[in-house]
Amino acid sequence: MQRRHTITTAPLLYNPEFPRSNRYDADWVLENQMGPNALWLMEWLTDAVELKAGMRVLDLGCGRAMTSIFLAREFGVQVWANDLWITPDHNWRRVKEAGVQDAVFPLRVEAHALPFAKGFFDAVVSVDAYHYFGTDELYLGYLSGFVRPGGRLGMVVPGLMREIEEVPDHLLTPQANGKVFWEDECWSFKTAEWWGNLWGRCGRVKNVQTAILSDGWRHWCDFERVLEETGRNLFPSDWQALESDGGRTIGFVRAVAERSDAESTNLYDPGIGLQAGADT
Ligand SMILES: C[S@@+](CC[C@H](N)C(=O)[O-])C[C@H]1O[C@@H](n2cnc3c(N)ncnc32)[C@H](O)[C@@H]1O
């Protein structure tokens, strides 16, 4: 069945901040979500990463490829929809159902083993995924090698609104459903300043800019409530913790940059020893 998601309004998820996302079927978004509303986050990201029809875009950690479909439909770009946990077979089915099979190409590759030519992409974008693989000093230098000079890189992740040394009690207290918001993995949530410093130290990009999504916690909380109300949550809902935090600690951070002319080396290439003449 060919479904055209941009003709259905989404009253359940209607949000005046995200007019493009409002055009997508709420059921489809809820069915394919893997965390906070990916379309809202991608829409915010594309405010800062200019996309033009025909561009080659890598959607890194695309999950169920909703954002890849969104990019193809909203901007007319070609999207390589890469994810680790979700198979290309499942994403291809969704891509075909959305009618964008000429523009979205699903694949499954670990983020440190990207199989693309140097400078292949006009842009790399990522929502709610970059913190799983991009917090070390080497990753951006590696990733930017796949973007042409002058191309753009951008990501949105859950982040900290301020540096913390200890986790606030309200994020460690069990919610009414028994779920504790904070898990060890949340230490990969960083502040905008932290991401700005990390990206700012990488010579292979320039014009680094970071931002915090205004009322990000509220958007996340609203989405979690809808998930719970509709029984579509994959995990017990976190709305209560997000509400008690009220944006003091948790929200969304965006980082964008332009690819510079500086050369890059693929430090994750297993053949690098051979190139260096080592006896491997
Ligand atoms: C929380 S999900 C978000 C998915 C999607 N972006 C969304 O917002 O719906 C994080 C995604 O990051 C991907 N991911 C995590 N580690 C990865 C890695 N090392 N390489 C590629 N993708 C990775 C996972 O496959 C997963 O789908």
The ligand as an SDF file (V2000), in Angstrom:
LIG
                    3D

 27 29  0  0  0  0  0  0  0  0999 V2000
   17.6090    6.3960   20.0340 C   0  0  0  0  0  0  0  0  0  0  0  0
   17.7820    5.7090   18.4420 S   0  0  0  0  0  0  0  0  0  0  0  0
   17.2470    7.0540   17.4280 C   0  0  0  0  0  0  0  0  0  0  0  0
   16.9210    6.6380   16.0360 C   0  0  0  0  0  0  0  0  0  0  0  0
   16.4070    7.7630   15.1380 C   0  0  0  0  0  0  0  0  0  0  0  0
   17.4180    8.7300   14.8460 N   0  0  0  0  0  0  0  0  0  0  0  0
   15.2160    8.4170   15.7790 C   0  0  0  0  0  0  0  0  0  0  0  0
   15.3900    9.5170   16.3400 O   0  0  0  0  0  0  0  0  0  0  0  0
   14.1430    7.8250   15.7370 O   0  0  0  0  0  0  0  0  0  0  0  0
   19.5460    5.7420   18.2040 C   0  0  0  0  0  0  0  0  0  0  0  0
   19.9840    5.1410   16.9020 C   0  0  0  0  0  0  0  0  0  0  0  0
   21.4000    5.2500   16.8060 O   0  0  0  0  0  0  0  0  0  0  0  0
   21.8710    4.1410   16.1020 C   0  0  0  0  0  0  0  0  0  0  0  0
   23.2570    3.8600   16.4750 N   0  0  0  0  0  0  0  0  0  0  0  0
   23.7510    3.7000   17.7230 C   0  0  0  0  0  0  0  0  0  0  0  0
   25.0470    3.3970   17.6880 N   0  0  0  0  0  0  0  0  0  0  0  0
   25.3910    3.3870   16.3800 C   0  0  0  0  0  0  0  0  0  0  0  0
   26.5900    3.1260   15.6910 C   0  0  0  0  0  0  0  0  0  0  0  0
   27.7030    2.8270   16.3720 N   0  0  0  0  0  0  0  0  0  0  0  0
   26.5840    3.1760   14.3510 N   0  0  0  0  0  0  0  0  0  0  0  0
   25.4480    3.4690   13.6650 C   0  0  0  0  0  0  0  0  0  0  0  0
   24.2760    3.7320   14.2660 N   0  0  0  0  0  0  0  0  0  0  0  0
   24.2410    3.6760   15.6070 C   0  0  0  0  0  0  0  0  0  0  0  0
   20.9930    2.9810   16.5160 C   0  0  0  0  0  0  0  0  0  0  0  0
   20.9570    1.9960   15.5290 O   0  0  0  0  0  0  0  0  0  0  0  0
   19.6620    3.6550   16.7880 C   0  0  0  0  0  0  0  0  0  0  0  0
   18.7080    3.4500   15.7830 O   0  0  0  0  0  0  0  0  0  0  0  0
  1  2  1  0
  2  3  1  0
  2 10  1  0
  3  4  1  0
  4  5  1  0
  5  6  1  0
  5  7  1  0
  7  8  2  0
  7  9  1  0
 10 11  1  0
 11 12  1  0
 11 26  1  0
 12 13  1  0
 13 14  1  0
 13 24  1  0
 14 15  1  0
 14 23  1  0
 15 16  2  0
 16 17  1  0
 17 18  1  0
 17 23  2  0
 18 19  1  0
 18 20  2  0
 20 21  1  0
 21 22  2  0
 22 23  1  0
 24 25  1  0
 24 26  1  0
 26 27  1  0
M  CHG  2   2   1   9  -1
M  END
$$$$
